[in-house]
Amino acid sequence: MRVYISIDMEGVAGIATMDQVVRGGHGYPRAQHLMTGEANAAIAGAFAGGATEVTINDSHGTMDNLIHEDLDPRARIIFGKPKVDCMAEGIDKDHDVALFIGYHAAAGGPGVIAHTYSSLFNEVRVNGRAVSEADVNALQAAAVGVPVALLTGDDVICAAISETLPGIETVTVKEAHGYNAADSMSPSEARRLITEAATKAVAGASTLAVTDVPATIEVSIDMPNISAAEHAEMIPTAERTAIRTVQVVAHSPREAVNFITACYQFAAASMHAMLPLINR
């Protein structure tokens, strides 16, 4: 039984502020420990549920956040960026099940540090529906025939994913009280629940259905400003559908993610270029 884990940071218990999730913040080292703790909880549960091999992909920010020397030595870790499959890097048809740990809600709605791939995107839609990173990563998993059995995070993302992936196990480790505010359970209790849920999820993986992958995936992104949209429009096959919105019709989840990643770079560059004006 081969288990794949994608772990983010914003949905981890005890984390809610930008100071924690951005490298260089005073709270970031503490957040690394919290993230690594939940990673180990999921790994332990996966092995208890029957895993013979576990791969974990560091999926937050710089994608080099987990404290490697503290990580369960039974797992292999994928880290660093850029990665062609981003938060789903390394998943393949030989994996039996995927677990999403520390995930957060979608851009444009409520939830702790809610965003979709970039805090600069106002909203990301797939085939007309606003999506979270979990939705897109589930499509990437489905493209290679792997079901998603577990997601952990705040109450907003857990409720949302239960609607789009019926039957998935969820662990709500905190309740959103705002973009940078949460009512969180203790890290130790969150880890206990994650281990229990991962054990159950992996043990029952054979009963899960794989998400359907649409033949075409229409991705629309509301960019932070006009300049970012103008640059993103230069991506081959991209279309400007509104003053700050760009769209592409992708033929695979990987194409969709590659478009999102490229738009992120244009959004970041445009905001950096505006800093002299903002700071005047």
Protein Blocks (a to p, Z undefined) as FASTA:
>chain_A
ZZdddddfklpghiabfklmpghiaklmmmmmmmmmmmmmmmmmmmmnopabdcdddfeh
jlpabcfklpcfkbccdedjddfklmmgoiafkbfbdcdehiacdehiacehiaehiakb
gbdceehiacdfklmmmmmmmmnopacfbdcddfklmmmmmmmmghiacddfbdcfbjkb
ccdddfklmmmmmmmmmmmmmmmmmmpccddddfbdcdddddfbfklmmmmmmpghiacf
bfkbccdddfbfklmmmmmmmmmmmmmmmmmmmmmmmmZZ
